Amino acid sequence: MVGMEEKIKELTLLLLYLTSWKEADVFGEMRRSWKGYPFEVLNELTDEDLIRGSIKSKSVYLTETGIKEAKELMEKYLKNLEGNSL
């Protein structure tokens, strides 16, 4: 069973993905999101290499692994919403 802290981490990643935007970068395109979430959770997501970003930055970007995980979390948490077009 998933504990409350794990659910908070999952939902934070999902919200980061859902509120992200695409941005051009030297290495291609990336998805960025504002980091208006608890720093403890953001630090855990960074440690798991799901997001990256500078401490001084106001936004983070989702790694390929983070995007993949977020899409799986969409299925987990949002699959039963009416009118959902996943």
C-alpha positions in Angstrom: 0.0 0.0 0.0 1.3 3.4 -0.9 1.7 5.8 2.0 0.5 9.4 2.2 4.0 10.8 1.6 4.4 8.7 -1.6 1.0 9.8 -2.9 2.0 13.4 -2.3 5.2 12.9 -4.3 3.3 11.2 -7.1 0.6 13.9 -7.2 3.3 16.6 -7.2 5.0 15.0 -10.2 1.7 14.7 -11.9 0.9 18.4 -11.2 4.3 19.5 -12.4 3.6 17.6 -15.7 0.0 18.9 -16.1 1.1 22.5 -15.6 4.3 22.3 -17.7 5.0 23.9 -21.0 7.3 23.0 -23.8 10.4 25.1 -24.2 13.2 25.0 -26.8 16.6 24.3 -25.5 20.1 23.9 -27.0 19.6 20.1 -26.8 16.1 20.1 -28.2 12.8 20.5 -26.5 12.0 20.2 -22.8 9.0 20.5 -20.5 9.3 23.1 -17.8 7.1 23.8 -14.8 7.1 26.3 -11.9 8.3 24.9 -8.7 5.6 26.1 -6.4 5.5 22.9 -4.4 7.1 21.8 -1.1 10.9 21.8 -1.5 11.2 18.5 0.4 9.1 16.8 -2.3 10.9 18.6 -5.1 14.2 17.4 -3.6 13.0 13.8 -3.6 11.9 14.1 -7.2 15.3 15.5 -8.1 17.1 12.8 -6.2 15.1 10.2 -8.3 16.1 12.1 -11.5 12.5 12.8 -12.4 13.1 16.6 -12.4 16.1 18.8 -12.7 16.8 22.5 -12.1 19.0 25.0 -10.3 18.3 25.9 -6.7 18.2 29.5 -7.8 15.8 28.9 -10.7 12.0 29.4 -10.2 11.2 26.5 -12.5 12.3 22.9 -13.1 12.3 20.7 -16.1 11.0 17.2 -16.3 13.4 14.5 -17.4 12.4 11.8 -19.9 11.9 9.4 -17.0 9.9 12.1 -15.2 7.6 12.6 -18.2 7.1 8.8 -18.5 6.3 8.4 -14.8 3.9 11.4 -15.0 2.0 9.8 -17.9 1.7 6.6 -15.9 0.4 8.6 -12.9 -2.2 10.2 -15.2 -3.5 6.7 -16.0 -3.4 5.8 -12.3 -5.1 8.9 -10.9 -7.2 10.3 -13.8 -8.4 7.2 -15.8 -11.9 7.3 -14.2 -12.6 11.0 -14.8 -15.6 11.5 -17.1 -14.6 12.9 -20.5 -11.0 12.1 -19.9 -9.1 11.8 -23.2 -5.9 10.1 -22.1 
